[in-house]
């Protein structure tokens, strides 16, 4: 517990000022976090980012992450994000031929989907920050409330297993408790912030986001169970890896955009 607290304090001291400042430093932070996330995901499959295919996967990820406000840079070269993404997919497929299928089609597919999974979530992290700090803090507090409520309410009252094959400790009661705690956060944000939503629409959105945040957590648990690893990484002592900390948010940030909350 002491190690978790120290790591949390140090991470917050580094993370929060950059989030407040925004701009290019925030974009670079997001690129760093996403790249570590891709590294962790590839490592689960015993693939390494320090390789030709790892470099191609990373560049593909960086194309996905490329922020909307900087797309004019690409347009000066008459390229779009879609065109560059297609190029890197073709290069990954070509690499499987060059290696005489030692880097298999399944490896290609995994590398592409890993970059898409991590890239889309963190791309919308940038978009959420561009929309305003209030949406970043709403998403963070809502997910923290969901996780905390699910843990303590599940521990106190949980009897019905939610999905034992993937995460044996999670319960239906805890899941519902997490949603209820997230709703409290939604009410507080309507009352005390400038979030662009009235109480009932935001409560409805929060229910969906809380549920999908829990699904994001289960997706990461399914990855780890399939590849037989305890944590996605160890960059955050006491907390695991980047994906262990951001798994729920990788689902929540795109949905914030889809609901046109700003």
N, C-alpha and C positions, 0 to 999 in steps of 0.2 A: 504493500500500500504506500509506504514512504517513497519508494522508487517511482510509482505512478504519479504521486503528487509533485515530486521534483520535476519529472519529465513534463508534466502538464504545465507547471509554472514557467519553465524555461521555454517550452514551445509557444505558450501564449505571449511571452515577452518578445519573442521574435516575430510571431505571426500577426498579432493584433495591430501593431503600428503600421505594417505594410498594407494590411486590409484597409485601415483608415485612410492611408495616403492614396491608395489606388494607383491608377496610371500604369506606366511601364514597369515599375518595381513589382506591382501586383501581378502583372502578366508574367513576368519572369519567375516569380514565386510559383505561380500556377504551372508553368512549364516544368519547373523543378519537381514539384509534387507529382505531376502526371508521369514524368519520366521514371521516377522511383516506383510509382505504381505499376508501370509497364514492366520494369525490371523484375518486380516481385512476382507478377503474373507469369512471365516467361520462365522464371526460375522454378515455379511450381511444376512445370512440365519438363524440367531439366534442360531448358533452352537458356542460352546466355545472351544478354544484350551486347556483350563485348565480342561481336562477330559481324560478318557481313550481313546476315539476315537480321541480326539485332539492330544494326545501324539502319537498315532499310525500314524495319518496323518502327524505330524511333522517329525517323524522318516522316513516315506516314502519320504517326501520332502528332508530330509538330504541325503538320499541314492541317489536321483536323482541329487542333487547338487555335489555329491562326485567328486572331480576333477580328471582328467585323470592322472595327475602326481603323485597322491597318491594311485592309484588302487593297487599298489604292497602290500599295507597294507591288502586289502581284500584277495588278492591271497595267503597270508600266512595262511589264515584260510580256503582256498579252496572254497571261495564264490565269486560270481560276483555280480555286481550291479543289474543285471536282476533278479538273484535268490533272493536277499534280497527284491527287490521291489515286486516280486510275493508273498513273505512271508507276507509282510505288507498288501497287498490287501486281502489275505486270512484271516488274523487276523481281518481286518475291517469287512469283511463279517461274520466271526464268532461272532464278538461282536454284530452284529444285531440280531443274534439268542439268544445270552446270555441275551440281554435286552428284549427279547420277542417282538421284532420289534418296541420297542420305539425309538431306533435308526434304522431308516428304510432303506430299500434298496436304496431309493432316496438319503438319507443322506450319505450312503456309496459312491454312485456314485458321489455325489457332492464333498465329501471330497477327493476322488481319483483325480477327474478332477481338483479340485482347486490346489492340490499339483503338478500335472503335468503342469498345466498352469503357475504357479509361478516358479516351479522348472526348467523347460526347459529354460525359459527366462533368469533366473539368472545363470544357469549352463553355458550358452553361454556368459554371462557377464565375467565369469572367463576365458573361452576359448579366448574371445576377448582380455582380458588383457594379457594373455599368448602370444598372437600373437604380441603384441606391443602396447605401449601407443598411437601411432598415430591412431590406429583403435578405441580405446576408445574415443579419442577426436573428431575424424571424426563423429562417431555415435552421440555423444552428441551435437556437433555444428550443425549437419545436422537436428536433431530433433528439437533443439531450433529454428533454422531458419524456419523450417516447421511450428511450432506452432506460432511463432511471425508473419511470413508472412501471415498465414491463418487468424490470428486475425485482424491485421491492414488492410490488403487488403480486407478481408471480411467485415469489419466494414465500409470501405470507398466505396466499389463498390458492395458488395454482395446483390443480389436480389433473386437468385434461391436457395431455401432451399436444402441442401445436403441430410439430412435424418431427417426430423422434428420429426418423432415418437421416435427417440432415442436422438438426440441432436438438439433441435429447433433453436439454434443460429448459427449453422455451415451452410456455404453456398458453392455452387459449385465454385463460384468465389474465395472465400477464400481458398478453397482446392487447386485450380490451383495456386494461388499466393504462397501458402506454398511450392509447388513443385518447383516453379521458384526460390524462395529464397534458397531452399536446393541445387539447381543446382549451385548457386553462391558459396556456401560453397564447393561443389565438385571441382569446378574450382580452388578455392584458395588452396585447399589441394594438388592438382596436381602440382600447381605452387610453393608452398612454404613448402611442407613436403616431407617425404620419403615414402609416401604411395605407395604400390605396384600395381599401376594401371596407365594407360594412360588416357587421358582426356575423350575420347568418351566412352570407356567401363565404366569408373567410372560414367559418366553422366547418362548412361543407367541404371546402378545399382542404382544410387541415386534416379532416378524417381521411381523405384519399391520400394525402401526402404522408401521413403517419403510417398508413397501411403499406404504401409502396416503399417507405423507408425501411420498414420491417422486412419486406420482400427483398430489398437490396442487401440487407444483412444476411438473409437466408441464402441468397445467391452466392455471396462470398463464403458462407459456411459450406455450401455445396461444393464449391471449388476446392476448399481445403480438405474436405472429407474425401473427395474423389482422388486428390493427389496425395492424400495422407500426410498433411502437414498441420502443425498446431496453429501457427500464425503465418500471415503472408510475408512477414519480414521481422527484423529486430532493430530497425532504425530508431524506434521510439521505445526505450527500455520501460518495461512494465505495461506497455500498450500494444506492442506488436509492430506491425508495419503500417505504411500509409494506407493501404487498402483496408486494413482492419479498422482504421479511424474514419475513413471516408466512404465506406461501402454503402451506407444508407443515403448519404448525400449525393452520391453519383446517380441515384434514381430520383431524388427530390429536386435537384436543380433544373434538370430538363423539364420536369412537370410544372415547376413554377412558371417557366416560359410558356408552356402549352396552355396554362390556365389564363394567360394574359393578365397576370396580377398587377403589372405595371403598365 
